């Protein structure tokens, strides 16, 4: 007697209902952060833009109403060839030198950290962290003492080595040596961040790829140019943008070195120029116009790099 196995009918399919999140929920979760950013960042920016269209002097700080001047402040700034344009050009040249130097040295340190053993890597990391952790004001003050006119270590060593009297020589009075010392201080404090970031990116490259390239006869420079740099190109782009913004708005290091012994007229950068125009001279409306122009310049610089990064991510 044969038996026929009949499949039992499948249970009715139950409709699975997914709860859809309300469209306002993400905005509700971000509301606290957006309000905080709006108060701490949005309002000062809005106030800066408004003041740039006003004649805002010290009298307005005492309660007198500000007079609207339209684009008068912008016209005065943009026609100030001997002041604004010279300072902006000087700031750009300094920024280019600092960015290139920082990225080159940071890449070299990152490559060094990949080659040395764990003990030396730990020693290098500690040294970088100490340099990175030191505040800019403290670092600039210490290096200012090193190059002090009368009691500086540099003048003392040069006097002992050369036999000539270097005491009294001012390294900060000459604009060229001033910017060399300034560049040394800024690069010294910026290299750790660049080195750690590039080291983190370089360690993500598969070892098989590097070994295959080495077996194929690629030299160390070829492996660096054709494999390592393309792998961390997006990281380099971000570092370039951040370094350009940081170096273009230098203030603390320049201001402290000028107080120690630099010539303000020949060593001003855009950050110190805005401070002097506003806080020192009391032309707050004019300084606000310079600040708005400066923000526009930084956005114009960063836009191509950010756009290229977004395109690479889409590909």
Secondary structure as a PSIPRED ss2 file (coil, helix, strand):
# PSIPRED VFORMAT (PSIPRED V4.0)

   1 X C   1.000  0.000  0.000
   2 X C   1.000  0.000  0.000
   3 X C   1.000  0.000  0.000
   4 X C   1.000  0.000  0.000
   5 X C   1.000  0.000  0.000
   6 X C   1.000  0.000  0.000
   7 X C   1.000  0.000  0.000
   8 X C   1.000  0.000  0.000
   9 X C   1.000  0.000  0.000
  10 X C   1.000  0.000  0.000
  11 X C   1.000  0.000  0.000
  12 X C   1.000  0.000  0.000
  13 X C   1.000  0.000  0.000
  14 X C   1.000  0.000  0.000
  15 X C   1.000  0.000  0.000
  16 X C   1.000  0.000  0.000
  17 X C   1.000  0.000  0.000
  18 X C   1.000  0.000  0.000
  19 X C   1.000  0.000  0.000
  20 X C   1.000  0.000  0.000
  21 X C   1.000  0.000  0.000
  22 X C   1.000  0.000  0.000
  23 X C   1.000  0.000  0.000
  24 X C   1.000  0.000  0.000
  25 X H   0.000  1.000  0.000
  26 X H   0.000  1.000  0.000
  27 X H   0.000  1.000  0.000
  28 X H   0.000  1.000  0.000
  29 X H   0.000  1.000  0.000
  30 X H   0.000  1.000  0.000
  31 X H   0.000  1.000  0.000
  32 X H   0.000  1.000  0.000
  33 X H   0.000  1.000  0.000
  34 X H   0.000  1.000  0.000
  35 X H   0.000  1.000  0.000
  36 X H   0.000  1.000  0.000
  37 X H   0.000  1.000  0.000
  38 X H   0.000  1.000  0.000
  39 X H   0.000  1.000  0.000
  40 X H   0.000  1.000  0.000
  41 X H   0.000  1.000  0.000
  42 X H   0.000  1.000  0.000
  43 X H   0.000  1.000  0.000
  44 X H   0.000  1.000  0.000
  45 X H   0.000  1.000  0.000
  46 X H   0.000  1.000  0.000
  47 X H   0.000  1.000  0.000
  48 X H   0.000  1.000  0.000
  49 X H   0.000  1.000  0.000
  50 X H   0.000  1.000  0.000
  51 X H   0.000  1.000  0.000
  52 X C   1.000  0.000  0.000
  53 X C   1.000  0.000  0.000
  54 X E   0.000  0.000  1.000
  55 X E   0.000  0.000  1.000
  56 X C   1.000  0.000  0.000
  57 X C   1.000  0.000  0.000
  58 X H   0.000  1.000  0.000
  59 X H   0.000  1.000  0.000
  60 X H   0.000  1.000  0.000
  61 X H   0.000  1.000  0.000
  62 X C   1.000  0.000  0.000
  63 X C   1.000  0.000  0.000
  64 X C   1.000  0.000  0.000
  65 X C   1.000  0.000  0.000
  66 X C   1.000  0.000  0.000
  67 X E   0.000  0.000  1.000
  68 X E   0.000  0.000  1.000
  69 X C   1.000  0.000  0.000
  70 X C   1.000  0.000  0.000
  71 X C   1.000  0.000  0.000
  72 X H   0.000  1.000  0.000
  73 X H   0.000  1.000  0.000
  74 X H   0.000  1.000  0.000
  75 X H   0.000  1.000  0.000
  76 X H   0.000  1.000  0.000
  77 X H   0.000  1.000  0.000
  78 X H   0.000  1.000  0.000
  79 X C   1.000  0.000  0.000
  80 X C   1.000  0.000  0.000
  81 X H   0.000  1.000  0.000
  82 X H   0.000  1.000  0.000
  83 X H   0.000  1.000  0.000
  84 X H   0.000  1.000  0.000
  85 X H   0.000  1.000  0.000
  86 X H   0.000  1.000  0.000
  87 X H   0.000  1.000  0.000
  88 X H   0.000  1.000  0.000
  89 X H   0.000  1.000  0.000
  90 X H   0.000  1.000  0.000
  91 X H   0.000  1.000  0.000
  92 X H   0.000  1.000  0.000
  93 X H   0.000  1.000  0.000
  94 X H   0.000  1.000  0.000
  95 X H   0.000  1.000  0.000
  96 X H   0.000  1.000  0.000
  97 X H   0.000  1.000  0.000
  98 X H   0.000  1.000  0.000
  99 X H   0.000  1.000  0.000
 100 X H   0.000  1.000  0.000
 101 X H   0.000  1.000  0.000
 102 X H   0.000  1.000  0.000
 103 X H   0.000  1.000  0.000
 104 X H   0.000  1.000  0.000
 105 X H   0.000  1.000  0.000
 106 X H   0.000  1.000  0.000
 107 X H   0.000  1.000  0.000
 108 X H   0.000  1.000  0.000
 109 X H   0.000  1.000  0.000
 110 X H   0.000  1.000  0.000
 111 X H   0.000  1.000  0.000
 112 X H   0.000  1.000  0.000
 113 X H   0.000  1.000  0.000
 114 X H   0.000  1.000  0.000
 115 X H   0.000  1.000  0.000
 116 X C   1.000  0.000  0.000
 117 X C   1.000  0.000  0.000
 118 X H   0.000  1.000  0.000
 119 X H   0.000  1.000  0.000
 120 X H   0.000  1.000  0.000
 121 X H   0.000  1.000  0.000
 122 X H   0.000  1.000  0.000
 123 X H   0.000  1.000  0.000
 124 X H   0.000  1.000  0.000
 125 X H   0.000  1.000  0.000
 126 X H   0.000  1.000  0.000
 127 X H   0.000  1.000  0.000
 128 X H   0.000  1.000  0.000
 129 X H   0.000  1.000  0.000
 130 X H   0.000  1.000  0.000
 131 X H   0.000  1.000  0.000
 132 X H   0.000  1.000  0.000
 133 X H   0.000  1.000  0.000
 134 X C   1.000  0.000  0.000
 135 X C   1.000  0.000  0.000
 136 X H   0.000  1.000  0.000
 137 X H   0.000  1.000  0.000
 138 X H   0.000  1.000  0.000
 139 X H   0.000  1.000  0.000
 140 X H   0.000  1.000  0.000
 141 X H   0.000  1.000  0.000
 142 X H   0.000  1.000  0.000
 143 X H   0.000  1.000  0.000
 144 X H   0.000  1.000  0.000
 145 X H   0.000  1.000  0.000
 146 X H   0.000  1.000  0.000
 147 X C   1.000  0.000  0.000
 148 X C   1.000  0.000  0.000
 149 X C   1.000  0.000  0.000
 150 X C   1.000  0.000  0.000
 151 X C   1.000  0.000  0.000
 152 X C   1.000  0.000  0.000
 153 X H   0.000  1.000  0.000
 154 X H   0.000  1.000  0.000
 155 X H   0.000  1.000  0.000
 156 X H   0.000  1.000  0.000
 157 X H   0.000  1.000  0.000
 158 X H   0.000  1.000  0.000
 159 X H   0.000  1.000  0.000
 160 X H   0.000  1.000  0.000
 161 X H   0.000  1.000  0.000
 162 X H   0.000  1.000  0.000
 163 X C   1.000  0.000  0.000
 164 X C   1.000  0.000  0.000
 165 X C   1.000  0.000  0.000
 166 X C   1.000  0.000  0.000
 167 X C   1.000  0.000  0.000
 168 X C   1.000  0.000  0.000
 169 X C   1.000  0.000  0.000
 170 X C   1.000  0.000  0.000
 171 X C   1.000  0.000  0.000
 172 X C   1.000  0.000  0.000
 173 X C   1.000  0.000  0.000
 174 X C   1.000  0.000  0.000
 175 X H   0.000  1.000  0.000
 176 X H   0.000  1.000  0.000
 177 X H   0.000  1.000  0.000
 178 X H   0.000  1.000  0.000
 179 X H   0.000  1.000  0.000
 180 X H   0.000  1.000  0.000
 181 X H   0.000  1.000  0.000
 182 X H   0.000  1.000  0.000
 183 X H   0.000  1.000  0.000
 184 X H   0.000  1.000  0.000
 185 X H   0.000  1.000  0.000
 186 X H   0.000  1.000  0.000
 187 X H   0.000  1.000  0.000
 188 X H   0.000  1.000  0.000
 189 X H   0.000  1.000  0.000
 190 X H   0.000  1.000  0.000
 191 X H   0.000  1.000  0.000
 192 X H   0.000  1.000  0.000
 193 X H   0.000  1.000  0.000
 194 X H   0.000  1.000  0.000
 195 X H   0.000  1.000  0.000
 196 X H   0.000  1.000  0.000
 197 X H   0.000  1.000  0.000
 198 X H   0.000  1.000  0.000
 199 X H   0.000  1.000  0.000
 200 X H   0.000  1.000  0.000
 201 X H   0.000  1.000  0.000
 202 X H   0.000  1.000  0.000
 203 X C   1.000  0.000  0.000
 204 X C   1.000  0.000  0.000
 205 X C   1.000  0.000  0.000
 206 X C   1.000  0.000  0.000
 207 X H   0.000  1.000  0.000
 208 X H   0.000  1.000  0.000
 209 X H   0.000  1.000  0.000
 210 X H   0.000  1.000  0.000
 211 X H   0.000  1.000  0.000
 212 X H   0.000  1.000  0.000
 213 X H   0.000  1.000  0.000
 214 X H   0.000  1.000  0.000
 215 X H   0.000  1.000  0.000
 216 X C   1.000  0.000  0.000
 217 X C   1.000  0.000  0.000
 218 X C   1.000  0.000  0.000
 219 X C   1.000  0.000  0.000
 220 X H   0.000  1.000  0.000
 221 X H   0.000  1.000  0.000
 222 X H   0.000  1.000  0.000
 223 X H   0.000  1.000  0.000
 224 X H   0.000  1.000  0.000
 225 X H   0.000  1.000  0.000
 226 X H   0.000  1.000  0.000
 227 X H   0.000  1.000  0.000
 228 X H   0.000  1.000  0.000
 229 X H   0.000  1.000  0.000
 230 X H   0.000  1.000  0.000
 231 X H   0.000  1.000  0.000
 232 X C   1.000  0.000  0.000
 233 X H   0.000  1.000  0.000
 234 X H   0.000  1.000  0.000
 235 X H   0.000  1.000  0.000
 236 X H   0.000  1.000  0.000
 237 X H   0.000  1.000  0.000
 238 X H   0.000  1.000  0.000
 239 X H   0.000  1.000  0.000
 240 X H   0.000  1.000  0.000
 241 X H   0.000  1.000  0.000
 242 X H   0.000  1.000  0.000
 243 X H   0.000  1.000  0.000
 244 X H   0.000  1.000  0.000
 245 X H   0.000  1.000  0.000
 246 X H   0.000  1.000  0.000
 247 X H   0.000  1.000  0.000
 248 X H   0.000  1.000  0.000
 249 X C   1.000  0.000  0.000
 250 X C   1.000  0.000  0.000
 251 X C   1.000  0.000  0.000
 252 X H   0.000  1.000  0.000
 253 X H   0.000  1.000  0.000
 254 X H   0.000  1.000  0.000
 255 X H   0.000  1.000  0.000
 256 X H   0.000  1.000  0.000
 257 X H   0.000  1.000  0.000
 258 X H   0.000  1.000  0.000
 259 X H   0.000  1.000  0.000
 260 X H   0.000  1.000  0.000
 261 X C   1.000  0.000  0.000
 262 X C   1.000  0.000  0.000
 263 X C   1.000  0.000  0.000
 264 X H   0.000  1.000  0.000
 265 X H   0.000  1.000  0.000
 266 X H   0.000  1.000  0.000
 267 X H   0.000  1.000  0.000
 268 X C   1.000  0.000  0.000
 269 X C   1.000  0.000  0.000
 270 X H   0.000  1.000  0.000
 271 X H   0.000  1.000  0.000
 272 X H   0.000  1.000  0.000
 273 X H   0.000  1.000  0.000
 274 X H   0.000  1.000  0.000
 275 X H   0.000  1.000  0.000
 276 X H   0.000  1.000  0.000
 277 X H   0.000  1.000  0.000
 278 X H   0.000  1.000  0.000
 279 X H   0.000  1.000  0.000
 280 X H   0.000  1.000  0.000
 281 X C   1.000  0.000  0.000
 282 X C   1.000  0.000  0.000
 283 X C   1.000  0.000  0.000
 284 X H   0.000  1.000  0.000
 285 X H   0.000  1.000  0.000
 286 X H   0.000  1.000  0.000
 287 X H   0.000  1.000  0.000
 288 X H   0.000  1.000  0.000
 289 X H   0.000  1.000  0.000
 290 X H   0.000  1.000  0.000
 291 X H   0.000  1.000  0.000
 292 X H   0.000  1.000  0.000
 293 X H   0.000  1.000  0.000
 294 X H   0.000  1.000  0.000
 295 X H   0.000  1.000  0.000
 296 X H   0.000  1.000  0.000
 297 X H   0.000  1.000  0.000
 298 X H   0.000  1.000  0.000
 299 X H   0.000  1.000  0.000
 300 X H   0.000  1.000  0.000
 301 X H   0.000  1.000  0.000
 302 X H   0.000  1.000  0.000
 303 X H   0.000  1.000  0.000
 304 X H   0.000  1.000  0.000
 305 X H   0.000  1.000  0.000
 306 X H   0.000  1.000  0.000
 307 X H   0.000  1.000  0.000
 308 X H   0.000  1.000  0.000
 309 X H   0.000  1.000  0.000
 310 X H   0.000  1.000  0.000
 311 X H   0.000  1.000  0.000
 312 X H   0.000  1.000  0.000
 313 X H   0.000  1.000  0.000
 314 X H   0.000  1.000  0.000
 315 X C   1.000  0.000  0.000
